């Protein structure tokens, strides 16, 4: 075998190795894609029931005798608030099933409807007080009210669950025959805050809590991060102090997020006495965590601007500061914004540092500002995933989908800004 044959034989082996390596890479990409697809499908399948709500149609008599109002009573906010709405719902259910007389059966019957149904009925009647009759005619209000979470889960999944009794299954079958039970879009999921009852729980409070927290994070981390990057890249002298700062910024980017939570707990809450579970403290903690990412990406964007731009500006008489702020920084802004959005997306998905500062509290009210008690989407997922009620499983998966949608939007925006404003030199 001559040298040419030896070289050809060696080339064949190298080409074969290269093809095998390419197939290994394709297999790795395909495996990751399959697992990611399965994960997303599992989340979507589990989340679908959360976007549907089971409702039961009840007929509520609105005559004064049933409402326990005297004939001369004035219909106003006070009189309507005093009505026993829970009793009205129970009377309506009893009229649907007059044959139910045993105490235990009645308890099972009354559990068909959500414990919050009386508040929905109260709100509807207070908005429409003209429905109450003042004459001998007895008006009847037909209204769809939310079913209990166990009934809701059973009806949507059509599978027997331990907390739904056989007697309740008979009631549900009867309601189906009478066309008094249905599923509709669950607006409560987007318009209500957290609740102990799954059918009444929503993510509005967590959404607004995330908004206020990220707003504080952005207002602090963006100007501080860009200012630090510009100074370190353009104005700071090259000495041991600057090198020490740069090394520590790079190290801070790799610090576990829970460490920042401990820092926020000891400094902002214990030392400065700031309140727990508020977006202001959460934003301060997340801004500390986001700063290294913004500084590093901003410095990289500033470095990517060709030196010729700076030299041309200096050559026509611009000062160093004018060169940086009028020429270098505008050209580096797409990269800076991209890094900022990625850092904010990372902050949106953080849970551990916020748990350390008390944002794991059960918050029912919707926060109206940065100093109101609040929770955020990742913490809401954490709370619901630990709840024993089966209906919270669907709510957890649905909240994960909402969080993933926001993260996808933020990353898509970062890519768009990069592609739209990027200049090739």
VOFI-684825 format. One record per residue (C-alpha): residue in three letters; residue number from 1; x, y, z. Coordinates in steps of 0.25 Angstrom, whole numbers, plus 5000, padded with zeros to 4 digits. Example, Ala and Ser with C-alpha at 12.3 -4.5 7.8 and 13.67 -1.06 7.14 Angstrom:
% VOFI-684825
SITE,aa,i,c1,c2,c3
SITE,ALA,1,5049,4982,5031
SITE,SER,2,5055,4996,5029
END
This chain:
% VOFI-684825
SITE,aa,i,c1,c2,c3
SITE,UNK,1,5000,5000,5000
SITE,UNK,2,5006,5013,4995
SITE,UNK,3,5005,5027,5002
SITE,UNK,4,4993,5031,4994
SITE,UNK,5,4985,5019,4998
SITE,UNK,6,4989,5021,5013
SITE,UNK,7,4984,5036,5012
SITE,UNK,8,4971,5032,5005
SITE,UNK,9,4968,5021,5015
SITE,UNK,10,4971,5031,5026
SITE,UNK,11,4962,5041,5020
SITE,UNK,12,4950,5031,5019
SITE,UNK,13,4952,5028,5034
SITE,UNK,14,4952,5043,5037
SITE,UNK,15,4939,5046,5028
SITE,UNK,16,4932,5034,5035
SITE,UNK,17,4935,5039,5048
SITE,UNK,18,4930,5053,5044
SITE,UNK,19,4917,5047,5039
SITE,UNK,20,4915,5039,5052
SITE,UNK,21,4918,5052,5060
SITE,UNK,22,4908,5059,5052
SITE,UNK,23,4897,5048,5054
SITE,UNK,24,4901,5048,5069
SITE,UNK,25,4898,5063,5069
SITE,UNK,26,4885,5062,5062
SITE,UNK,27,4881,5051,5071
SITE,UNK,28,4884,5060,5083
SITE,UNK,29,4876,5071,5077
SITE,UNK,30,4864,5062,5074
SITE,UNK,31,4864,5055,5088
SITE,UNK,32,4864,5069,5094
SITE,UNK,33,4853,5074,5085
SITE,UNK,34,4844,5061,5088
SITE,UNK,35,4846,5062,5103
SITE,UNK,36,4842,5077,5103
SITE,UNK,37,4830,5074,5094
SITE,UNK,38,4826,5063,5104
SITE,UNK,39,4827,5073,5115
SITE,UNK,40,4819,5084,5108
SITE,UNK,41,4808,5074,5104
SITE,UNK,42,4807,5069,5119
SITE,UNK,43,4806,5083,5124
SITE,UNK,44,4796,5087,5113
SITE,UNK,45,4787,5075,5116
SITE,UNK,46,4788,5077,5131
SITE,UNK,47,4785,5092,5129
SITE,UNK,48,4773,5091,5120
SITE,UNK,49,4762,5088,5131
SITE,UNK,50,4767,5101,5138
SITE,UNK,51,4762,5109,5126
SITE,UNK,52,4748,5103,5128
SITE,UNK,53,4738,5105,5139
SITE,UNK,54,4726,5096,5143
SITE,UNK,55,4713,5104,5146
SITE,UNK,56,4700,5100,5151
SITE,UNK,57,4687,5106,5147
SITE,UNK,58,4678,5110,5159
SITE,UNK,59,4664,5117,5160
SITE,UNK,60,4664,5127,5171
SITE,UNK,61,4651,5133,5175
SITE,UNK,62,4652,5148,5177
SITE,UNK,63,4639,5151,5184
SITE,UNK,64,4639,5159,5197
SITE,UNK,65,4634,5148,5205
SITE,UNK,66,4645,5138,5201
SITE,UNK,67,4656,5149,5203
SITE,UNK,68,4650,5152,5217
SITE,UNK,69,4647,5167,5213
SITE,UNK,70,4635,5174,5218
SITE,UNK,71,4626,5180,5208
SITE,UNK,72,4629,5194,5212
SITE,UNK,73,4644,5192,5213
SITE,UNK,74,4652,5201,5203
SITE,UNK,75,4661,5193,5193
SITE,UNK,76,4675,5199,5196
SITE,UNK,77,4689,5195,5198
SITE,UNK,78,4687,5192,5213
SITE,UNK,79,4675,5183,5211
SITE,UNK,80,4681,5176,5200
SITE,UNK,81,4693,5173,5208
SITE,UNK,82,4685,5167,5219
SITE,UNK,83,4678,5156,5210
SITE,UNK,84,4682,5142,5214
SITE,UNK,85,4687,5138,5200
SITE,UNK,86,4693,5125,5204
SITE,UNK,87,4679,5121,5209
SITE,UNK,88,4673,5125,5195
SITE,UNK,89,4683,5115,5188
SITE,UNK,90,4679,5104,5198
SITE,UNK,91,4664,5107,5196
SITE,UNK,92,4666,5106,5181
SITE,UNK,93,4674,5093,5182
SITE,UNK,94,4663,5087,5191
SITE,UNK,95,4653,5091,5181
SITE,UNK,96,4660,5084,5170
SITE,UNK,97,4661,5071,5179
SITE,UNK,98,4648,5071,5188
SITE,UNK,99,4650,5056,5190
SITE,UNK,100,4663,5058,5198
SITE,UNK,101,4659,5058,5212
SITE,UNK,102,4671,5052,5220
SITE,UNK,103,4680,5061,5227
SITE,UNK,104,4693,5055,5221
SITE,UNK,105,4687,5055,5207
SITE,UNK,106,4684,5070,5208
SITE,UNK,107,4698,5073,5212
SITE,UNK,108,4703,5065,5200
SITE,UNK,109,4693,5073,5191
SITE,UNK,110,4697,5087,5197
SITE,UNK,111,4712,5083,5194
SITE,UNK,112,4709,5083,5179
SITE,UNK,113,4710,5098,5179
SITE,UNK,114,4723,5106,5182
SITE,UNK,115,4724,5113,5195
SITE,UNK,116,4726,5126,5188
SITE,UNK,117,4713,5125,5180
SITE,UNK,118,4706,5133,5190
SITE,UNK,119,4715,5145,5187
SITE,UNK,120,4713,5144,5172
SITE,UNK,121,4698,5144,5175
SITE,UNK,122,4699,5155,5184
SITE,UNK,123,4707,5163,5174
SITE,UNK,124,4697,5161,5163
SITE,UNK,125,4685,5165,5171
SITE,UNK,126,4691,5177,5176
SITE,UNK,127,4695,5181,5162
SITE,UNK,128,4680,5178,5158
SITE,UNK,129,4671,5182,5169
SITE,UNK,130,4660,5184,5160
SITE,UNK,131,4658,5169,5159
SITE,UNK,132,4652,5169,5173
SITE,UNK,133,4637,5169,5171
SITE,UNK,134,4628,5179,5180
SITE,UNK,135,4615,5172,5175
SITE,UNK,136,4608,5159,5177
SITE,UNK,137,4615,5153,5165
SITE,UNK,138,4627,5144,5168
SITE,UNK,139,4639,5147,5159
SITE,UNK,140,4649,5136,5157
SITE,UNK,141,4664,5138,5154
SITE,UNK,142,4671,5127,5146
SITE,UNK,143,4685,5129,5149
SITE,UNK,144,4698,5120,5146
SITE,UNK,145,4706,5118,5159
SITE,UNK,146,4720,5112,5160
SITE,UNK,147,4720,5097,5165
SITE,UNK,148,4729,5093,5176
SITE,UNK,149,4743,5089,5172
SITE,UNK,150,4741,5074,5174
SITE,UNK,151,4729,5074,5166
SITE,UNK,152,4736,5083,5155
SITE,UNK,153,4747,5073,5154
SITE,UNK,154,4738,5061,5153
SITE,UNK,155,4729,5067,5143
SITE,UNK,156,4741,5072,5134
SITE,UNK,157,4749,5059,5135
SITE,UNK,158,4738,5049,5136
SITE,UNK,159,4746,5041,5146
SITE,UNK,160,4742,5037,5159
SITE,UNK,161,4749,5044,5170
SITE,UNK,162,4749,5040,5185
SITE,UNK,163,4743,5053,5190
SITE,UNK,164,4730,5052,5181
SITE,UNK,165,4720,5043,5187
SITE,UNK,166,4711,5033,5180
SITE,UNK,167,4699,5042,5184
SITE,UNK,168,4706,5054,5178
SITE,UNK,169,4708,5046,5165
SITE,UNK,170,4693,5043,5165
SITE,UNK,171,4690,5058,5166
SITE,UNK,172,4700,5062,5155
SITE,UNK,173,4694,5051,5146
SITE,UNK,174,4680,5058,5149
SITE,UNK,175,4686,5072,5146
SITE,UNK,176,4691,5067,5133
SITE,UNK,177,4677,5061,5129
SITE,UNK,178,4671,5074,5132
SITE,UNK,179,4682,5082,5125
SITE,UNK,180,4685,5090,5137
SITE,UNK,181,4700,5088,5137
SITE,UNK,182,4710,5093,5127
SITE,UNK,183,4725,5097,5126
SITE,UNK,184,4728,5111,5121
SITE,UNK,185,4741,5119,5120
SITE,UNK,186,4747,5122,5134
SITE,UNK,187,4748,5137,5134
SITE,UNK,188,4751,5136,5149
SITE,UNK,189,4765,5130,5146
SITE,UNK,190,4769,5144,5141
SITE,UNK,191,4760,5153,5149
SITE,UNK,192,4762,5148,5163
SITE,UNK,193,4773,5146,5173
SITE,UNK,194,4777,5135,5181
SITE,UNK,195,4767,5127,5189
SITE,UNK,196,4766,5114,5198
SITE,UNK,197,4755,5109,5189
SITE,UNK,198,4761,5105,5175
SITE,UNK,199,4748,5109,5167
SITE,UNK,200,4750,5123,5173
SITE,UNK,201,4765,5125,5171
SITE,UNK,202,4771,5133,5160
SITE,UNK,203,4785,5139,5156
SITE,UNK,204,4781,5154,5155
SITE,UNK,205,4788,5157,5169
SITE,UNK,206,4800,5150,5165
SITE,UNK,207,4801,5156,5151
SITE,UNK,208,4800,5170,5157
SITE,UNK,209,4810,5166,5167
SITE,UNK,210,4820,5162,5156
SITE,UNK,211,4817,5175,5149
SITE,UNK,212,4820,5184,5161
SITE,UNK,213,4833,5175,5165
SITE,UNK,214,4838,5175,5151
SITE,UNK,215,4836,5190,5149
SITE,UNK,216,4844,5193,5162
SITE,UNK,217,4855,5183,5157
SITE,UNK,218,4855,5191,5143
SITE,UNK,219,4856,5205,5149
SITE,UNK,220,4867,5201,5158
SITE,UNK,221,4876,5191,5150
SITE,UNK,222,4875,5198,5136
SITE,UNK,223,4881,5211,5139
SITE,UNK,224,4891,5206,5149
SITE,UNK,225,4895,5194,5140
SITE,UNK,226,4897,5203,5128
SITE,UNK,227,4904,5214,5136
SITE,UNK,228,4914,5203,5142
SITE,UNK,229,4916,5197,5129
SITE,UNK,230,4919,5210,5122
SITE,UNK,231,4929,5215,5133
SITE,UNK,232,4936,5201,5134
SITE,UNK,233,4938,5200,5119
SITE,UNK,234,4941,5215,5115
SITE,UNK,235,4945,5223,5127
SITE,UNK,236,4951,5214,5138
SITE,UNK,237,4966,5213,5139
SITE,UNK,238,4972,5200,5137
SITE,UNK,239,4977,5196,5151
SITE,UNK,240,4976,5186,5162
SITE,UNK,241,4963,5192,5167
SITE,UNK,242,4956,5192,5154
SITE,UNK,243,4961,5177,5152
SITE,UNK,244,4956,5173,5165
SITE,UNK,245,4942,5180,5162
SITE,UNK,246,4941,5173,5149
SITE,UNK,247,4945,5159,5154
SITE,UNK,248,4934,5161,5165
SITE,UNK,249,4923,5165,5155
SITE,UNK,250,4926,5152,5147
SITE,UNK,251,4926,5144,5160
SITE,UNK,252,4913,5150,5164
SITE,UNK,253,4906,5145,5151
SITE,UNK,254,4909,5131,5156
SITE,UNK,255,4904,5133,5170
SITE,UNK,256,4891,5124,5174
SITE,UNK,257,4879,5133,5174
SITE,UNK,258,4875,5129,5188
SITE,UNK,259,4888,5136,5193
SITE,UNK,260,4882,5149,5188
SITE,UNK,261,4869,5146,5196
SITE,UNK,262,4877,5144,5208
SITE,UNK,263,4884,5157,5206
SITE,UNK,264,4871,5164,5204
SITE,UNK,265,4865,5158,5217
SITE,UNK,266,4877,5162,5225
SITE,UNK,267,4879,5176,5219
SITE,UNK,268,4866,5181,5214
SITE,UNK,269,4857,5175,5224
SITE,UNK,270,4865,5172,5237
SITE,UNK,271,4874,5184,5236
SITE,UNK,272,4866,5195,5229
SITE,UNK,273,4853,5190,5234
SITE,UNK,274,4845,5190,5221
SITE,UNK,275,4832,5182,5220
SITE,UNK,276,4832,5167,5216
SITE,UNK,277,4824,5162,5204
SITE,UNK,278,4824,5175,5196
SITE,UNK,279,4828,5177,5182
SITE,UNK,280,4838,5188,5186
SITE,UNK,281,4847,5179,5194
SITE,UNK,282,4845,5168,5183
SITE,UNK,283,4849,5178,5172
SITE,UNK,284,4862,5182,5180
SITE,UNK,285,4866,5168,5182
SITE,UNK,286,4863,5164,5168
SITE,UNK,287,4871,5176,5163
SITE,UNK,288,4883,5172,5171
SITE,UNK,289,4882,5158,5164
SITE,UNK,290,4880,5164,5150
SITE,UNK,291,4891,5175,5151
SITE,UNK,292,4902,5166,5147
SITE,UNK,293,4895,5161,5135
SITE,UNK,294,4892,5175,5130
SITE,UNK,295,4906,5180,5133
SITE,UNK,296,4913,5168,5125
SITE,UNK,297,4904,5169,5113
SITE,UNK,298,4905,5184,5113
SITE,UNK,299,4920,5184,5113
SITE,UNK,300,4920,5173,5102
SITE,UNK,301,4911,5182,5093
SITE,UNK,302,4920,5194,5096
SITE,UNK,303,4932,5186,5092
SITE,UNK,304,4925,5182,5079
SITE,UNK,305,4925,5196,5074
SITE,UNK,306,4936,5198,5064
SITE,UNK,307,4948,5207,5069
SITE,UNK,308,4947,5215,5056
SITE,UNK,309,4934,5221,5061
SITE,UNK,310,4940,5226,5073
SITE,UNK,311,4953,5231,5066
SITE,UNK,312,4945,5238,5055
SITE,UNK,313,4937,5245,5066
SITE,UNK,314,4949,5249,5074
SITE,UNK,315,4956,5253,5061
SITE,UNK,316,4945,5264,5058
SITE,UNK,317,4947,5270,5072
SITE,UNK,318,4936,5263,5080
SITE,UNK,319,4940,5261,5095
SITE,UNK,320,4941,5247,5101
SITE,UNK,321,4928,5248,5108
SITE,UNK,322,4921,5253,5095
SITE,UNK,323,4927,5241,5087
SITE,UNK,324,4922,5231,5097
SITE,UNK,325,4908,5237,5099
SITE,UNK,326,4905,5242,5085
SITE,UNK,327,4912,5231,5076
SITE,UNK,328,4916,5218,5084
SITE,UNK,329,4904,5217,5093
SITE,UNK,330,4893,5218,5083
SITE,UNK,331,4900,5208,5074
SITE,UNK,332,4902,5198,5086
SITE,UNK,333,4887,5200,5091
SITE,UNK,334,4881,5188,5083
SITE,UNK,335,4891,5179,5090
SITE,UNK,336,4889,5186,5103
SITE,UNK,337,4873,5185,5102
SITE,UNK,338,4875,5170,5098
SITE,UNK,339,4883,5167,5111
SITE,UNK,340,4873,5175,5119
SITE,UNK,341,4861,5168,5114
SITE,UNK,342,4868,5154,5116
SITE,UNK,343,4872,5158,5130
SITE,UNK,344,4857,5163,5133
SITE,UNK,345,4852,5150,5128
SITE,UNK,346,4861,5142,5137
SITE,UNK,347,4856,5151,5149
SITE,UNK,348,4842,5148,5145
SITE,UNK,349,4844,5133,5147
SITE,UNK,350,4851,5134,5160
SITE,UNK,351,4845,5128,5173
SITE,UNK,352,4856,5125,5183
SITE,UNK,353,4860,5140,5186
SITE,UNK,354,4845,5144,5187
SITE,UNK,355,4842,5133,5197
SITE,UNK,356,4853,5138,5206
SITE,UNK,357,4847,5151,5207
SITE,UNK,358,4833,5146,5211
SITE,UNK,359,4826,5147,5197
SITE,UNK,360,4821,5133,5200
SITE,UNK,361,4809,5139,5208
SITE,UNK,362,4795,5136,5205
SITE,UNK,363,4790,5149,5198
SITE,UNK,364,4776,5151,5195
SITE,UNK,365,4775,5166,5191
SITE,UNK,366,4780,5171,5178
SITE,UNK,367,4793,5180,5180
SITE,UNK,368,4791,5194,5176
SITE,UNK,369,4805,5199,5177
SITE,UNK,370,4820,5195,5181
SITE,UNK,371,4817,5195,5196
SITE,UNK,372,4805,5187,5196
SITE,UNK,373,4806,5172,5200
SITE,UNK,374,4807,5163,5188
SITE,UNK,375,4812,5150,5182
SITE,UNK,376,4817,5147,5168
SITE,UNK,377,4814,5137,5158
SITE,UNK,378,4826,5127,5161
SITE,UNK,379,4822,5127,5176
SITE,UNK,380,4808,5125,5172
SITE,UNK,381,4811,5113,5165
SITE,UNK,382,4819,5108,5177
SITE,UNK,383,4808,5110,5186
SITE,UNK,384,4797,5103,5178
SITE,UNK,385,4806,5092,5175
SITE,UNK,386,4807,5089,5190
SITE,UNK,387,4792,5089,5191
SITE,UNK,388,4784,5076,5194
SITE,UNK,389,4772,5079,5186
SITE,UNK,390,4772,5072,5172
SITE,UNK,391,4767,5085,5165
SITE,UNK,392,4779,5092,5168
SITE,UNK,393,4787,5083,5159
SITE,UNK,394,4781,5089,5147
SITE,UNK,395,4782,5103,5152
SITE,UNK,396,4797,5101,5155
SITE,UNK,397,4799,5096,5141
SITE,UNK,398,4791,5107,5135
SITE,UNK,399,4799,5117,5143
SITE,UNK,400,4812,5111,5137
SITE,UNK,401,4806,5113,5123
SITE,UNK,402,4804,5127,5126
SITE,UNK,403,4818,5129,5132
SITE,UNK,404,4824,5122,5120
SITE,UNK,405,4816,5131,5110
SITE,UNK,406,4822,5143,5117
SITE,UNK,407,4836,5138,5116
SITE,UNK,408,4834,5134,5102
SITE,UNK,409,4829,5148,5099
SITE,UNK,410,4841,5155,5106
SITE,UNK,411,4851,5146,5099
SITE,UNK,412,4844,5148,5085
SITE,UNK,413,4845,5163,5088
SITE,UNK,414,4860,5162,5091
SITE,UNK,415,4862,5154,5078
SITE,UNK,416,4854,5165,5070
SITE,UNK,417,4861,5176,5076
SITE,UNK,418,4874,5170,5073
SITE,UNK,419,4871,5167,5058
SITE,UNK,420,4864,5180,5056
SITE,UNK,421,4874,5189,5061
SITE,UNK,422,4887,5181,5059
SITE,UNK,423,4897,5187,5049
SITE,UNK,424,4907,5179,5042
SITE,UNK,425,4921,5186,5041
END
